[in-house]
Amino acid sequence: MSFIQSLTNAWQRNDSLLCIGLDPDPARFPASFKGNSDKIFEFCRAIVDASATYACAFKPQIAYFAAHRAEAQLEQLIAYIHTEYPGLPVILDAKRGDIGSTAQQYAHEAFTRYQADAVTVNPYMGFDSIEPYLAHQDKGVIVLCRTSNPGGSELQFLNSNGRPLYQIVAEYASQKWNTNGQIGLVVGATFPHEISTVRKMVGDMPLLIPGIGAQGGDIAATVKAGRTEQGLGMLINSSRAILYASNGSDFAAAASQAARETRDAINLYRRPSPLN
């Protein structure tokens, strides 16, 4: 089953647009794990088990594993999710951006070594930096477009023939590059106007939307700006607010509650009404 099919099924099966980011920082682990990078898999497994019912996808950030030489634990974690929660897609947040044979190796890393269902990529070097990922036609390729960090505006709002650069990226990704229907875009929750603009440009293309929770993005504005007519089309990511909802022995239960509350808060605004 393709990434897009799995994602569509997960949206409907779990009644959720919540993507849970797995950014394990041993310094923030509960007391029994704190500071121990050998416990990364164990910590993330507990989070996954506590929150999978409320999620449409999980998004491990590769840097949090590689920095602690925990790549084997990342492989183990993705395999665990696929085995225990089949059909729930895993997005490898790697933001790769290189060309030619190097991009081919990064694609192999994401899809063959880690068995991710999708990967985030940086389009700055153009189509030939993205094309090797598209050769894996059942996989998702999620292109950075309008990112949630304040410094993103330095480049993403550069004028290009009367339009900001992020809109050119959205146009190319949706109209020129998406030949197999496997591309999504990253658009930050801190910029709901840009989410709305991108949605109008790209139709029902999936949008990965970071920036709610710890980064301060507004859930209501985000959902209203990015939902499709069917109330779908988004992976609204929350990481730290769920992972570190408690630093005590109840961390998994607290993560479960935070995930459920976030999923439910998103669902309040998913389906258009005459009043919104």
C-alpha positions in Angstrom: 0.0 0.0 0.0 1.3 3.5 -0.9 2.1 6.2 1.6 -0.9 8.3 0.4 -3.3 5.3 0.7 -2.0 4.5 4.2 -2.3 8.1 5.3 -5.8 8.4 3.9 -6.9 5.3 5.7 -5.3 6.4 9.0 -7.0 9.8 8.8 -10.3 8.0 8.6 -9.7 5.0 10.8 -8.3 7.0 13.8 -10.5 10.1 13.0 -7.2 12.1 13.4 -5.1 14.6 11.6 -2.5 14.5 14.4 1.1 13.6 13.5 3.3 12.8 16.5 6.9 13.9 16.2 9.4 11.5 17.9 12.3 13.8 19.0 13.9 11.9 21.9 16.2 14.0 24.0 17.7 11.9 26.8 18.2 15.0 28.9 14.4 15.4 29.1 13.5 11.7 29.7 11.7 10.8 32.9 13.9 10.0 35.9 14.2 6.3 35.3 15.6 6.9 31.8 17.1 10.4 32.1 20.4 10.9 30.4 20.6 7.4 29.1 20.7 7.3 25.3 20.4 3.5 25.4 16.8 4.0 26.4 15.8 5.9 23.3 13.9 3.0 21.8 12.3 2.1 25.1 11.1 5.7 25.7 9.8 6.1 22.1 8.1 2.7 22.2 6.2 3.7 25.4 5.1 7.0 23.7 4.0 5.1 20.5 2.0 2.6 22.5 0.3 5.3 24.5 -0.6 7.5 21.6 -1.0 5.5 18.4 -4.8 5.4 18.7 -4.9 9.2 18.4 -2.4 9.6 15.5 -2.5 9.5 11.8 1.3 9.2 11.6 4.5 9.2 13.5 7.5 11.4 12.5 10.9 10.5 14.0 13.5 13.2 13.6 16.7 11.5 12.5 19.0 14.0 14.2 17.8 13.0 17.7 18.8 9.5 17.0 22.0 10.0 15.1 23.4 12.5 17.6 23.4 9.7 20.2 24.6 6.9 17.8 21.1 5.5 18.1 20.5 4.7 14.4 19.9 1.1 15.2 17.3 2.1 17.7 15.6 4.2 15.0 15.5 1.1 12.7 14.1 -0.9 15.6 11.4 1.8 16.4 10.2 2.0 12.8 10.0 -1.8 12.5 8.1 -1.8 15.8 5.5 0.7 14.6 5.0 -1.2 11.3 4.6 -4.5 13.2 2.4 -3.4 16.0 0.4 -0.6 14.2 0.2 -1.7 10.6 -1.1 0.9 8.3 0.1 3.8 10.5 2.7 5.6 8.3 6.1 6.7 9.5 7.7 9.8 8.1 11.5 10.1 8.5 12.1 13.8 9.2 15.6 14.2 7.6 15.2 17.2 5.3 17.7 15.8 2.9 18.8 18.0 -0.1 21.5 16.8 -2.4 21.8 15.8 -6.1 22.6 12.8 -8.2 24.1 9.7 -6.7 24.2 11.2 -3.3 20.4 11.8 -3.3 20.0 8.2 -4.5 21.9 7.1 -1.4 19.8 9.2 0.9 16.7 7.7 -0.7 18.1 4.3 -0.1 18.8 5.2 3.5 15.2 6.4 4.2 13.3 3.8 2.3 15.5 0.7 2.4 17.5 0.9 5.5 14.9 2.6 7.8 11.9 1.4 5.9 10.2 4.8 6.3 6.9 5.4 4.5 7.9 9.0 3.6 10.8 11.4 4.0 11.1 15.2 4.2 13.3 16.8 1.6 14.7 20.2 0.9 14.0 21.5 -2.7 16.7 24.3 -2.7 18.9 22.4 -5.2 16.0 21.8 -7.6 14.2 18.8 -9.1 17.2 16.6 -9.6 17.7 16.6 -5.8 14.1 15.3 -5.4 13.8 12.9 -8.4 15.7 9.9 -6.8 13.1 9.8 -4.0 10.2 9.8 -6.5 11.6 6.6 -8.1 10.2 4.9 -5.0 6.7 5.3 -6.2 4.9 3.8 -3.1 6.7 6.2 -0.8 5.9 9.8 0.2 8.2 12.7 -0.5 7.4 15.8 1.6 8.9 19.0 0.3 9.8 21.9 2.5 7.7 24.9 1.4 6.9 27.4 4.1 8.6 26.5 7.3 7.6 27.4 10.8 10.9 28.9 11.9 11.1 32.8 11.9 14.3 32.8 9.8 12.5 30.9 7.0 11.1 34.2 5.7 14.6 35.3 4.7 14.6 33.0 1.7 11.0 31.8 1.4 9.6 35.3 0.8 12.2 36.4 -1.8 10.4 37.9 -4.8 10.3 35.6 -7.8 8.5 37.2 -10.7 6.1 39.0 -8.4 5.5 36.0 -6.1 7.3 34.8 -2.9 9.6 31.8 -3.5 7.5 29.5 -1.3 4.6 29.8 -3.8 6.9 28.8 -6.6 7.9 25.7 -4.6 4.3 24.9 -4.1 3.5 25.4 -7.8 6.4 23.2 -9.0 5.8 20.5 -6.4 2.1 20.2 -7.2 2.2 20.8 -11.0 5.6 19.7 -12.4 7.1 17.3 -10.0 4.2 15.3 -8.6 3.9 12.9 -11.5 3.2 9.9 -9.3 0.9 11.7 -6.9 3.3 11.0 -3.9 4.4 14.5 -2.9 3.3 16.5 0.1 4.4 19.9 1.4 5.7 21.3 4.7 3.8 24.5 5.7 4.2 25.8 9.3 1.3 26.4 11.6 2.7 29.7 12.6 1.7 31.1 9.3 -2.0 30.3 8.7 -2.4 32.8 5.9 0.3 31.0 4.0 -1.3 27.6 4.7 -4.5 28.9 3.1 -2.6 30.2 0.1 -0.8 26.9 -0.4 -4.0 24.9 0.0 -5.7 26.9 -2.7 -2.7 26.3 -5.0 -2.2 22.5 -4.5 -5.7 21.1 -4.1 -5.9 18.1 -1.9 -2.2 17.5 -1.6 -1.2 16.5 2.0 0.3 19.2 4.1 2.7 18.4 7.0 2.1 21.2 9.4 4.6 21.7 12.3 4.4 24.4 14.8 1.4 23.8 17.1 2.0 23.1 20.8 5.4 24.2 22.0 5.9 26.4 19.0 2.7 28.4 19.6 0.7 27.7 16.4 -3.0 28.2 16.7 -5.0 25.0 16.2 -8.2 26.7 15.0 -6.6 29.0 12.5 -4.4 26.1 11.2 -7.2 23.7 10.6 -9.5 26.2 9.0 -6.7 27.3 6.7 -5.5 23.9 5.7 -8.4 21.5 5.7 -9.7 20.0 2.4 -13.5 20.0 1.6 -13.6 16.5 3.2 -11.9 17.8 6.4 -8.7 15.9 5.7 -5.4 16.8 3.9 -3.2 17.6 6.9 -0.7 16.0 9.2 -0.6 18.5 12.1 2.5 17.7 14.0 3.1 18.0 17.8 6.3 16.7 19.3 7.5 18.1 22.7 4.0 18.9 24.1 3.2 15.2 23.8 6.6 13.5 24.5 7.3 15.6 27.6 3.8 16.1 28.9 5.2 14.7 32.2 8.7 13.9 33.4 7.5 11.5 36.0 6.7 7.8 36.0 3.3 8.7 34.4 5.0 10.1 31.3 3.3 7.6 29.0 -0.2 8.2 30.5 0.4 12.0 30.2 1.5 11.6 26.6 -1.7 9.6 25.9 -3.8 12.3 27.4 -2.0 15.1 25.6 -2.3 13.2 22.2 -6.0 12.6 22.8 -6.7 16.2 23.8 -4.7 17.5 20.8 -6.5 15.2 18.4 -9.9 16.3 19.8 -9.0 20.0 19.6 -8.1 19.6 16.0 -11.3 17.7 15.2 -13.4 20.6 16.5 -12.5 22.6 13.4 -12.1 19.9 10.8 -15.5 20.0 9.2 -16.7 23.3 7.8 -19.9 24.8 9.1 -21.9 27.9 8.1 -20.4 29.7 11.2 -16.7 29.0 10.4 
